[in-house]
C-alpha cells in the first residue's frame, strides 16, 4: 500500500513550528537517565515555543505495547511500533524524544530506517551497569541480580552500546543540566529555527 499525502508539506510545518521535525532516540541502560533527560529536554523546548513530545518506554508499555513482554522479539516489536508513532509525529512537524532502552543495534537501525536517517538522532546515554545499579530508584537491578526479574538488560539480557552514535552523553560524569544542554545545542544547530 502506498502512503497518502495531503497538500501540507514538511516545509509548511517547519515554518509554522520554527523547527525541522526530528526524533531524538535516547538509548541506554535502565537508570542511565533517559526519562529524566527526555522530560527536561521537553520542558526546555516547550519553554522556547517548540512543539515536542516524549515517547517514554515505561508509558508505552501501558498502552501501545501492553501486549508485549521482554523477549528479544517483543522488544523488537515494541521498538518498531514506537518508531512508526515517532515517524507520524515527525510528519506532523513535531520533535519527538523517544526514551527506550532499545538494547540491540539492529533494532535501533530498524528505527532509524522507519523514521528516516535525516530525522533520527541516536543519542547514547553512557553509564555503566554498576553506576546505573547504584542510582536505581526502583531497585530493579537488585531484583534482577536475585533472579526475580528475567531478561533484565545489563544483567540477564545483553545491551549493545552504539558504536557510532550521533550523540554520546556521559550521564555519570556530567550533570543533568549539562547533559540536556549538549542535546539541546545539537538540536539548536541542526533543527531549530530562529524567530
N, C-alpha and C positions, 0 to 999 in steps of 0.2 A: 504494500500500500504506500502511496506517495504522500509526503507531507503537504498540508494545505496551508497557504499563507494568505494573510489579509493585505490590505493596502497600506498599513502602518508598518514601517520597517525599523531596523536597528538604529539607523541614523536619527529617525524621528524620536525614538525613545531616548537615545543618548542626549539629544538636545533638550528634551523635556526634563530629564533627571540629572543633567550635567555629569554624566558618567558613562563609561562603557561597561556593559554587563560583564561580570566575571564571577567565577566560583573560586573562593579561597578554600582549598581542601586541606584541613588540618588533620594530620596523621601522627600517631604516636601512641605509646603505651597508655594503659589506664593509669590515671594520676599524673600524666605529663603536663596537664594544664589546658587541654583542648577546649573544654566548655568554658573555663574561666576566661581564656583569651578571646574565644569566639564572642561571648556576650559583652566583654569590654570593648572589643573592636566594633561590634554592632552599635553600642551606646555612643561611641565616638563618631561613627559615620552618620548616624541619625542626628546627632547634635549639630552636625555640619550640613544637614539637609540632604543626605544621600540615602535613598531608599535601599534597604537591605533586609536580610532575614537570616537567622541561624537555623540550620537543619542539624539538630543535636542528636547524636546516636541514641542516647537514652530515651529521648522523646519519640523518636522514630519507632522504637520498639513497642510503644504503647498503642500504635495505630497501624501505620503503613507496613511495619514489619512484625506485627504482633503474632503472626502465624509462623514465624521463623525461629529456629534455635541458634546454636552457636557452632554447628558443624562447618566445615570448610565450604560446603555447598550452600548452606543457609547464609553464611556471612557474605559469600559472593553475590547471592540473590539480593540481600539487603543493600549492598553497595550499588548493584545495578539499579534497583528501584530509586534509591536516593539520587543517583546520577541523573536519572530521567527527570525527576522532580526538579533538580537543580537546573537542568537544561531548560525546562519550561519556564522556570522563574527568571533565568537569564534572558530567554526570549521575550519576557515581559519587561526587560530592561533593568532588573534588579541585580544588586550584588548579593551573592549567596555565600554564606560562611558555613561550610559543612564540617562538623566536628565528629569524626568517626575514627575509631582505632584503625580500621582498614589495614590489617596486618600484612597482606600479601602484595608484592609488587605487581603481579599480573592483574589483580583486582583494581588497583589504582590506575593501571594503564587502561583498563576497560573503562573506568570512569572518565578518564581524560578523553578517550575516543568518543564516548557518548556525548559529553559536554562540548568538546571541541578544544583542540590544543590552544587556540588563541584566547580562550576564556577560562583556562584551567591553571591555577597556581598551586602546585603541590608544595605544601608547607610542612616540613618535618619538625615536630617539637621533640627535640633531642633531650632525653632524660633516661638514665639507666634504670633497670628493674629495681635495684636497691634504693635509688633515690625516690622512685615512684612509690615503692612499698613503705618508705619512711613517712611520706606525707599523705598516705592513703586514708582519707577521712571515713570511708565506708568499711574498712577492714577486709577488703576483698582479697588482698594478697595473702593475708594470714589464713583466710578460709581456703584459698586455692592451694596453698602450701600444705594445709592439713587434709587435703583431698576432698573438701566439702563442695568445691566448685570444679566441675570438669571443663576442659578446653578453655582454660583461662590464659589469655595472651600474655606471653612473657614468663609463664610458669609451666603450664602443661600444654600450651599451644604456641607455635612459633610467631615471631614478629620479624619481618624483613624490612630493615630501615631502607629508605630510598637511597640509592647510590648517588644520584644527581638531582636532588630536589630543587625546585625553583627558589625556595627559601629554606634556610635552616635556622631554627630558633632554639637557642640553648636556654631552656626554661629553668635550669638549675643554677646556671652562672649569672643570669640577669633577672631583674625584677619584672613583675607583671607589666608595669608601665613601659619599661624598655622593650620588652617582647612585643607588646601591642604597637608601639611606635615603629618598630622595624617593619612589621607587616603593613601598617598604615602608610609608611613612607614609600614602600614598593607600589601600593595601590595609587598613591598620590602622583607618582611619576608616570605610571602607565595607563591608569584607568579613570582617574577623577579629572573633571574639567573645572576650570576656574569660572566664577560667575561673570 
